[in-house]
Amino acid sequence: MPGTAVSSHAPKIRWHIIVFLAPAVLVYTAVMILPLFDTLRLALYDEVEGERVFVGLENFRTLFGDANWSRQFWNALINNFWFFLIHMAVQNPIGIALAAILSNPRLRFSSFYRSAIFIPTILSFVIVGFAWKLILSPIWGIAPGMLDAIGLKSLFAPWLGREETALTTLALISVWQFVGIPMMLIYAALLSIPDEILEAGECDGVTGLSAFWKIKLPLILPSIGIISILTFVANFNAFDLIYAAQGALAGPDFSTDILGTFLYRTFFGFQLQLGDPHMGSAIASAMFAVILIGVCLYLFGIQTRIRRYQL
Amino acid sequence: MTKRIILGALLGSTLLAGAAAAQEVTLTIESWRNDDLSIWQDQIIPAFEAAHPEIKLNFTPSAPAEYNAVLNSKLDAGSAGDLITCRPFDASLALFEDGKLADLSDLDGMSNFSDVAKSGWSTDDGSATYCVPMASVIHGFIYNKDAFEELGLEEPETVEEFFAVLDAFKEDGGYIPMAMGTNDQWEAATMGYQNIGPNYWKGEEGRQALLSGEASLTDPEWVAPYEQLARWGDYLGDGFEAQTYPDSQNLFTLGRAAIYPAGSWEVSGFNNLVDFEMGAFPPPVPNEGDECYISDHTDIGIGMNAATEHPEAAKTFLDWVASPEFATLYANALPGFFPLSDTPVEIEDPLAQEFASWRQECNSTIRSTYQILSRGTPNLENETWNASAQVIKGAETPADAGARLQEGLASWYEPKP
């Protein structure tokens, strides 16, 4: 047999593996890995009288030790956690519920709903931020008028302009934009559940809602885990929506400041504040650490414990 | 075959262009004023090229918000234009100190400018100037003349009269008394605090005292503007907390608001939008008969890339920018941007004329936070945006705001008496 003839030779370099991997490895290294390590390196330097000098962990000491910096950092981090919590508490349950409804074979126009709900995801942040700012505008917006039409005008407030509500409002706008992603992923997971299992359940009297809780939900848990971690990474890298809606100062009174806007302000500067790439890199490194810790906690703490079923 | 012909044509055209370029110099201008593109192309550049046919100009603006970042990377990469539009104060000072901008102190045209005019683009000790001052902007209030006539009101001169006017509009209910929002924060500081403040801190006198450490932001003259701002909140439109800068502009130009706290840069834009008559009054003084002070802020200058290949041509252009001819051209092409040169300039636009006339009646100063004081962390300018917005919303008392700003400033600034 030709197969045995090959294996009797000395091990050959399998060029095809290298050739096929090379483009991805090269591109990924050039645009992701090198910049990442360069950012980490830059965080250890500072500019003193026009010269770049190595200062060790000095930038981090400033970031966490100097009240002016640490106050902003913790404020941004806490806001970021709140932003994430809203997504976990609102976006993902709604996404799962929508997927469950869409996967019901008796639902008509389901592909229309599916596309309609998914469309905001492909819109630019700038469009979403601008559109919602207009919708919620107390002057030209349609939100006050709509509330007025049902007699609830008193409930309207300039939500984006108030410290107590601005961040939650922005988080909900982001939820509106991205709810299509968990929906699509869960929808795909639900479709992959074989009908035989559900039919077997029906024979045992498990139907309707209880079929969802007892059969479908355990089977899609791994997908929910993946969605959670994707949400986590996306939220802690978020920047665009806040910048588009509230600007780099993340008003009112920094109540919508998240790590992304804080990094932008520091790295590139803002108005009279000159950019400081070294402190900016320190913040970027801290963001990287937060995300890394979160992902590790998930991978080792949760991922390994989720029970998987062979379908 | 056709391909070869096209190739030949292309080659020929580049050769021709190359030959033409050898005779004349093309200078590229970096700028953030993309709004002015047509004015440069239709008026300024032709006027210059007519006088200096051997020099061609190429105006290449980028978006204002990105300008500083774009310019810095271009300068680092060596691909920046020959002439560089200068932001005032630290952004340009940093470029000069890095050797990116050439020293223009010996330029002949520089003698046309006063020290205050040059302050935005000079080293702290004033020994070197690196950009030619082009224009300043003046703060004040633009109002709807028709609305004032409807209610039989006159331009207020004192703070008391100012609030009486606002009360009259509030009572009438037909107009939003004043169009401003706090969503974008900078209007509250720039068109609020820096607009009315100089009357309290007595312009340059107070600003210099703050720089030298004799005054503190907790002093009454620095807190008083916040006390006035705290009263503004009642006269702004519903939901002003979420009102943005374009919202305010639209409210005023649509005739829904009576008074607009303004910068003179609005003049040309508003002229094209309103269908009522506009007037302007300077920030009201605290007591009748007080001397008045206005913020006449150096806003835009132009310098030379130190690495330019054509320093002589660039200097010829800069000398022309420093000339009265350019000042007249610029002031009338862009009403609301006022030339800084010492020779008086004839301005045709009535509203811009009104703004410019205050230079004779009142003392000029620049925005208090711009020179030196916004160098450290926390950044005083950004903090002032925040504090002004907070005070107008009533979320912070004027005294607290002053104390917070002073604490932040004192944490890094050591006054040089």
Interface residues (C-beta under 8 A of the other chain):
Chain A: G50 D66 N68 W69 K133 L136 S137 P138 I139 W140 P144 A157 P158 W159 L160 G161 R162 E163 Q246 G247 L249 G251 P252 D253 F254 F268 G269 F270 Q271 L272 Q273 L274 G275
Chain B: N68 A69 N72 F89 D90 A91 A94 E97 D98 G181 T182 N183 D184 Q185 W186 G237 D238 G239 F240 E241 A242 Q243 T244 D247 N250 L251 T369 Y370 S374 R375 T377 P378 N379 E381 N382 W385 N386 A389 Q390 K393 A395 G408 S411
